[in-house]
Amino acid sequence: MPGTNEAFSRVKIDAQLKDQGWDVLNPNAVRFEYVLPDKTKADYVLCDRHGRALAVIEAKRAAINPAEAEAQAKAYAAQLKVPKDAFQVG
């Protein structure tokens, strides 16, 4: 069933964000499938109370090398002008 794994991952990530105090229902705080200036899409963009990007989350299948996701997320963060001291892989 296409999309099932993605939907399951989204549920898990949403729960983890909620556990950390993020309001995933507030589009000013958590943006999903956010279209970037170069027309690519970030899976998640976390924003401050003024709507400025603070972090990018790029979800990947377990079979994908985490370094690939890290490079992609950093490129997205650079487009969004996320403060460089906020870059972290976890």
C-alpha positions in Angstrom: 0.0 0.0 0.0 1.8 3.2 -1.2 2.2 5.9 1.4 1.6 3.6 4.4 5.3 3.8 5.5 5.3 7.5 5.0 2.1 7.9 7.0 3.5 5.7 9.8 6.7 7.7 9.9 4.7 11.0 10.1 2.8 9.7 13.1 6.0 8.7 14.9 7.7 12.1 14.1 4.6 14.0 15.1 4.5 12.2 18.4 8.2 12.9 19.0 7.6 16.6 18.2 4.6 16.8 20.6 6.7 15.1 23.3 9.2 18.0 22.9 6.4 20.6 23.2 5.8 21.4 19.5 2.3 22.1 18.5 2.1 20.1 15.2 -1.4 21.5 14.5 0.0 25.1 14.4 1.2 25.7 10.8 3.1 28.8 12.1 5.2 26.5 14.3 5.5 23.2 12.3 5.3 23.2 8.6 5.0 20.0 6.6 6.2 19.4 3.1 7.3 23.0 3.0 8.1 24.3 -0.5 11.5 25.9 -0.6 12.8 28.7 -2.9 14.3 26.2 -5.3 11.0 24.3 -5.4 12.2 21.3 -3.4 10.3 20.3 -0.3 11.5 19.9 3.3 9.6 17.2 5.2 9.3 19.4 8.3 10.3 23.0 9.1 10.2 24.1 12.8 9.6 27.8 13.3 9.9 30.3 16.1 6.9 32.4 17.3 7.6 34.9 14.5 7.4 32.2 11.8 11.2 32.2 11.2 12.7 28.8 10.4 14.7 27.3 13.3 15.2 23.7 12.1 14.6 21.3 9.2 13.7 17.7 9.7 14.3 15.4 6.7 12.8 11.9 7.2 14.3 9.0 5.3 13.8 5.2 5.2 16.2 3.2 7.4 17.9 1.9 4.2 19.1 5.5 3.3 22.5 6.6 4.4 22.0 9.2 7.2 24.8 11.4 5.7 22.6 11.8 2.6 19.7 13.1 4.7 22.1 15.3 6.6 23.4 17.0 3.5 19.9 17.5 2.1 18.6 19.0 5.4 21.6 21.3 5.7 21.0 22.5 2.1 17.3 23.1 2.9 18.3 24.9 6.2 20.7 27.2 4.3 17.9 28.2 1.9 15.7 29.0 4.9 18.6 30.9 6.6 18.4 28.6 9.7 21.1 29.8 12.1 24.2 27.6 11.6 24.6 27.0 15.3 21.2 25.2 15.1 22.5 22.5 12.7 22.4 19.1 14.4 21.9 15.6 13.3 20.2 13.2 15.6 
